Amino acid sequence: MTSNDVFSMFKSTKKTLNCRGRLVDLTTPVVMGILNLTPDSFYAGSRTPADSVVATAEKMLADGATFLDIGGYSTRPGATDISPSEEVDRVLPAIDAILNSFPNALISVDTFRASVARQAVEAGACVINDISGGTLDDAMFSTVASLYRAGLSVPYVLMHLRGAPRTMQTMTTYRDLVPDVIDELAIQVATLRALGVADVILDPGFGFAKTVEQNFLLLNKLPAFGLFDAPVLVGLSRKSTIWKTLKITANEALNGTTILNTLALTKGASILRVHDVREGVECIKLTQSVTFF
């Protein structure tokens, strides 16, 4: 099967997700709040101590987050590697604590490890957010499929990545960036669909194996991802594309984040993955208001 054959399968953008039996409507875009349980994520303001998890989740939910994305492994370049067991020890208590306080919270687990993903889902997570798109753990796709067969409808975020977090910035050479990214994602989507995974969310992978200039090109061409029958998640929040361009720091990159998120919404993004939930929700409301006229 060629990429052109795969493209012909995808006619429109899916507007709903089945999260363990709960239907999430994406007709209006939604926000995914980033809740990092790592001590070394690139944006210090997102690092959440274990004793602050519930309070942080409460604020994000009050500010309008639809999803809470919990991660226990830092994927910034140069981050310290940790074992799967240490990642689980960070993630599972946070999921338990949040669901004990907010039973209806929709939790996404940010992991590229199949074993961590399975345990997180068994603990109550309802989305798997894999920055590697299944390339760093051969068991990931079969694990997601097995969860579906077990009756657990768990949407899977398929992000584009080349290499690994420690090598990705040496792998930014493309023949033609956007067609190459689409082509690589298309094969993965076809594999997931063949395995019976119904809900796939696409993430073009801003900042992962892309230069600053390539990130801007990817954003400009975001409508091209409408080839797939899948919602598009955009994760630009406070990333180096913003602060390197503006010659500021990640702490100062909220305004730039809002600007790029607004552009992403006008180009078809269905989910904004952000550190600053209230501002992301406001961005959606105002952008949606403009589309009414």
C-alpha positions, 0 to 999 in steps of 0.5 A: 500500500502506497501513501496515496492509497492510504490518503484516499481512505481519509475524507473528513476530519473526525469530530468525536472521541470515544473515551472509555464510553464517554463521547467527547465532542470536538466540534468546538476545539478543546484544551489539554492541560499539561501536568508534568511530574518530572523535575527537569521538563523544559518549562519550569512552571509546568513541573508539578510536585507530587503534593500539588497534583490535585490542586493543579488538576483542580485549577486546570479543570476549573479553567476549562481543561477537557483533558489532563495530560500526565507525564512522568518522563521528560522528553526535552533534549538532554533530559535524564533517562528513567526506568519504566518502574520509576515512570510508573511510580510517578504517574499512577499515584497522580492518576489515583489522586486526581480521580479520587477527587475528580472522578469524571476527569479525563486523563491522558497519559503522556508516555512512549512505553507500552507497559506504562500506558497499559498500567495507566489505563488500568488505573483510569486514564482514557487517552494514550499520548505517545510522542514517539508514534509507536516507534520507541516501543514495538509493543505500543500499537498491539497494546492499544489494540488489545485495550480496544479488544478488552472493551476499553476505547482509549484514543491514541495520540500519534505524534510524528518523531524521528529518532529519540528525544536525545537524537531527534535534533540531528534528524531534521533533514527532509526531502519535503517536510510536510509531505514527508511527515504526512507520509510517515504518519499515514503508514502508522495510521493505517497500521493502527486502523488495521489493528482496530484502533478506532480513535487516532489523534494526529500530532505533527510533532512541533519541536520534535526532529524539526528546526524552528523554521520547519515548525513554522512551515508545519504550522502554515501547512497544518490544513494538509493534515485534513487528509486524515479522518482524525482530529489534530492536536497541536502542542506549541505551548512555550516551546523554543520555536517561540522563545528562540524567535523572540529572543526571550525565555520559556517563562516569557512565552505565553503571549507567543503561545497564544498567537501561534495557538490562534493560528493553529485553530484557524488552520484546523486544530481540534485540541490545544495541548497547553501549560496555561489552560485559562488562556488556551480556553480564551483563545478558543472562545475568541477564535470561535466567535470570529468564525460566526461572522 
